[in-house]
Amino acid sequence: MKKETLRLDVNNMMDAMIGAGYGISADQLNAVAPLAAQAAEDFRRNRGTGMMGWSELPYQDVSEILELAKQIRARFRYFVLLGIGGSALGPIAIQQALNHMRYNELPDEKRNGPKFYVEDNVDPERMKQLFDVIDPAQTCFNVITKSGSTSETMSQYLIVNKLLTERLGDRAAEHIVATTDREKGNLIRLARREGYRTLVIPASVGGRFSELSPVGLLAAAVCGIDIRQLLAGAAYMDELCAGNDLFANPALMAAATQYLAMKNGKTISVMMPYADSLKYMSDWYAQLWGESLGKRYALDGSVVNAGQTPVKALGVTDQHSQVQLYTEGPFDKVVTFLGVDEYREHVDIPDGAAEIPAVNFLCGHSLNELIKAEQFATAYALTSAHRMNCTITLPSVNAFTIGQLLQFFEIQTAYVGSMLGINTFDQPGVEAGKNATYALLGRPGYDEKRAELAAAPKPDERFIL
Ligand code: PA5
């Protein structure tokens, strides 16, 4: 049987479609092909090493995760993930894509697992109100932090641990699963001290590339998602992206065209799914793209200030807010549409306005037709206005195609980073913020940072109104 396969269409990135001088010419594409081929070569040579352990995640053994998920499903009514950034965005995106969109509101017999919450902020109101909708005595908390030191996650952990200990005494540890590095960081120390179940994030897998590690797989399996199919989809995409030829490797073609768009002054990357199920893929992508490519220095030490600002949009909703800007504003954006051939539901638009032709034309069609027509119409409007756009289409949204999509974007990001000559896998800008927080809250070892903050210029009162 033919496998369901993602399709990438970059026609509307090309000047043949959007107008000479606005898009990519055949000559430009030919000229960039050797650089792209080198990126594909680098990827192949380095895969599985350094910080590229994520490339091997599709091939891992998940029996331990599945066994733990089974136990959690049998015992707990709520599953709460405590994490931030790469330790949260993937699980949110996958849950939205692959489970019922009103999952937590479904009656127990229709829900495919415990109610699921991802707490990825330290807003005190949100944290407090979580305890109005869950019962900690019936909850499994999955604390996820690769570094084992992120202030937000560790604060949440301390709050939850205290609450569980007060309520459950010695049994508190049974309610916590720690997902972290095997050796490094403080969470693993606490897990050993308290006797928590632990899952390991491989040292060679960075936060934003970790969705297909235990970071994302445990939550998905607990909520009844077929994680073997997710990995099978990722492995399939890995195969499809094996070559050096732009016209035979979709992630390479996507990387080359986005790279040329950047060189052509497109500083903004808009991700616009036409499916609510894919809404949070944009958040996941925003971190992957923004944090991986937004770099001050190239590997040779020169200052490049590379990157593209990711923007999240949702079709059709944001047609009524952002598309005006995309069509007529500055020529600084490239839009990626995510489309779906077959939605999992079908809704007809019924009759009811026969005497009003301007409404009646909708009758007899379906929401499925309407959303697709609007996606086509928006791409057409952008193309007519000489705006670069491309489309990735999923035949349908399921674990296999979502696995493909994750792997596709990760490989594309690695290729573009390589073409830009930067370190795709570090995040010094994020660390800078984390270090300043540590200093402000008095973490030992951060005296120098504290002094630096104290010496920073004081705000001018005139500018505070
Ligand atoms: O991609 C990254 O490395 C970061 O954005 C992290 O995911 C984020 O800072 C959370 O880090 P940690 O998992 O160590 O708590």
Residues whose N, C-alpha, C, O or C-beta is under 5 A from the ligand:
A	BS01	PA5	I84 G85 G86 S87 I144 T145 K146 S147 G148 T150 G206 G207 R208
